[in-house]
Amino acid sequence: MASRLCMFLILSSLFILSSATNTTNTTIAQDKICPFKSIYQFGDSISDVGNLIRKGPAGARSYAARLPYGQAPSFHRPTGRCSNGLLMIDYFAMALHLPLLSPYLQPFGPKDHGVNFAVAGSTAMDSPFFAARDIHVPQSNTPLSLQLKWFRNHLNELCQTHKDCAKRLQRALVFVGEIGGNDYNYAFFQGKPVEEIRTYVPHVVRSITDAVEDVIHEGAIRVVVPGNFPVGCIPIYLTSFPSSDPNAYDDMKCLKDLNKFALYHNNHLQRALENLRQKYPHVIILYADYYTAFQSVLRHAPYLGFDQGSLNKACCGIGGQYNYDGSRMCGHAGVPVCSNPKQHIHWDGVHLTQEAL
């Protein structure tokens, strides 16, 4: 059963996606109630189902490669997902009656129903962008451009011709993101001022929309592009950028300025997507409003079964007002897990629990 945030998105989007207009493909028209035969996912830790932990020694040592990640009954073992269990992309697959996606780097994983290319820590921009701005990014970074290369490699293995691939992609749902959050995260946590980081937004958005065009050129006709979360509500940000001014926080105890930044990115992204809709009228390009969905979960948390006193606290963590310490994160020796993950929105201070997703 889909969890809270994902159910909000599923109910608001699947009808739109399954009723594409202006198509001449009679097969799709006849089967528009549920036309999807596969899902392709690009992104970062919000969507990574096991690529990072397969990316060499550094990935294998990541926290997501060991318990308590994956401890929920969904798996009872670490899978590389940055959660206690399932992710949003898993719920989307189940809602469409499709198998859970295999990570691209899993050698013998089934890929008939799509592939997940997302890698935790990934960025929309390539490494030279950050080097030019004196921002360090991990060597394990797998930017969107590389994920698109993986996508093309997969298609080359799957199809004999471009026409054959395009036909397959007409029955596919493609998620481009969420991605771009780490482009800003690396900058914020390395001390870059918000005024400078705002100048990155057009570049990040352009990278995302270029990726959308790439998958359209390959044949995709249904594309979902998520926006950013209200990062001012996330424990890692609340811990790292505290304010003594009560007016810095909104009624949900989130940092206003950080949420304004997330909205700034989302507004730019939505305008860019509208331009793409005008350019490709035969393609359904859906903006997935993660920001509003998350705020809805936060506002209605008690009615959804979440503990009112723990709304901004990590379930798996230690120390401080938000149960988060960047030097002793979830998975580190001695860091406890809360006794009731189902009542928590935040899993490790950076990512959400499967119950919130």
C-alpha angles and dihedrals in degrees: 000000000000116000128233107280094035093050089054089054096042094052092047098046118027095073090054092046095048094052103058113175133211093035123138095196104114093195091060092044091054094046100038095126089078110354098163121115097162145015129215120196130196121180150080137284091319087071108018109124097180114321099112094053088055094051100096131283096320092056093045089055095051119117091245088065093068142042141311082044107088094016094132118104089258088079113350086208139066113271101172093266114135093230141068087261138329129020131216092262088057091055091048091052092049092047088056092046091244128134118262110272121258118229112252092237094056100106101215102020117137110260103173091105098043140287137255113227097173118124125193112250094023125148137209091229128064123247097262089063090061095039090056089056097043093248119143118221125184119266087236090065111131104192124206091260091061092046088054089052089054088050092054091046089052092050091049089055093044103045137045095211140014088250090056091050092048090053091053092047091054086071094045135095112217123200114199099191158282080235134139096059092101092051086065097034093059090050096046094048092048091057103258112156118248091240089062094043090054088064089061093061099083090050093049093046091048090053090052095048091046087056090051089053090049093056091044090054088053089055108270115147100175117055130169118202115187124206128221127285122246091269092188087074096055119102095230090058095040089053096043098045107035121168131204089207111094089205089065088074130067127221090279091053093250124139107260099206094052091049089049088055091052089051090049089058093043094050092051090048094050092051090050091049091052089056089053091051089056091049095046107032092167092061126080106223110183125192110216108213102215090162096061093037092055093046090050090054091048094049094047096036099124091051089050093054100261123139109254092211094055103046094118097032130097117241093210107043146076140236139013134044093305099038090245131122118173091208093053107036131171110295093033116121111274097015108129131218119226117253094236112043090164088068094052129085095194121060108185103357092267104050135039131249119253087248092061096042 
